[in-house]
Amino acid sequence: MPVEASSARPQGRLAKWDNLKAVLIFLVVFAHLFRRVNGERPIMEGVFFFIYLFHMPAFIFVSGLFSKNAVKKRNYDRVFSFFLVYLVTKFLIWFMQLLLKEDFVSEMPYTNLFRETGVAWYGLAMCVFLLMTMFLERYRIPNLMVVFIALGCLAGYCKDVGSVGSVSRILVFYPFFLAGYALEPKQILRVTEHWYSRVLSVVVLAVTCWLCLQYREILTPYTEFLKSKSSFIDLGEMAPYGGLLRLAFYGVAFLLTFCLIAVIPNFHIPVVSTVGQRTLPIYMFHYPLVSYFYKGFVLKDWVLANFPDLYGPAYAVISLLIVLLFAAKPFDWLATKLTVLPLNATPQQKGPGDL
């Protein structure tokens, strides 16, 4: 095989994962920006249910996929870097809320350091995921998957499980990280690169989206369930069946994740692939700006006044601009400086990675 051909294929494979992460981080920003104001457009409830079915499972799956070296080499620096991501994200959100309330005696973040219901939970969860996998890698992955899927299904029956330590989310989403850790990128691409895999994946994604839109009134009450923040008690009369619903969620989320991987282009796309390499600063910095749009400059009123018939597309464009803003080099540099310990950093090290 010519050298050029052998080197081009790995680059394409890397580009697929960058492109995937770019799509996922856009969905994260879009959901956070538009979620609280979608009452003006009820159809968006179906869109958000569709997004929450797979966007965080897919993100965590990819995180596990590229955490093998950190786990096998016991890279505790990376674990601590993710803890810094958690602390910095939590502090930035608190500081923006402080400015918006103009209350400088507001509760400091350290008073509820491990109680997290917002976007910062992912950094804390990644710390735990890495540490758990370092300890558990000696055991057979299929057995661990069965155990942790069972724990994820059963956790909701404990009424006290919730935001403390993000325990509920950690238990529910760990199987996605574990599955990513267990698989190799080339194994996934071997299945998803076929043309018929792509066609079937497009059909599955389209049909699922249509079902979410068609039955949005039935599904909308379960959107919070997909976030896995709390116990099944919030499901009301469906609480006894929460375990079965979560098991179904695992199946659908894994299926949609692989479908999304299949349809993502496997070549470098200018801007898009670059964004996928810089998801860390977007994750860390976007939510304080989103908070400002809620309580400072009321974006909802501005969009409704200027784009009354293009409400959804307007929010999509604004979300894209936020993604591009925080993917810029200055924010990428700042995120690295905030999450890498100077004493341990090497010229090649870049914090916890690009998520």
Order of alpha helices (4+ residues) and beta strands (2+ residues): alpha-alpha-alpha-alpha-alpha-alpha-alpha-alpha-alpha-alpha-alpha-alpha-alpha-alpha-alpha-alpha-alpha
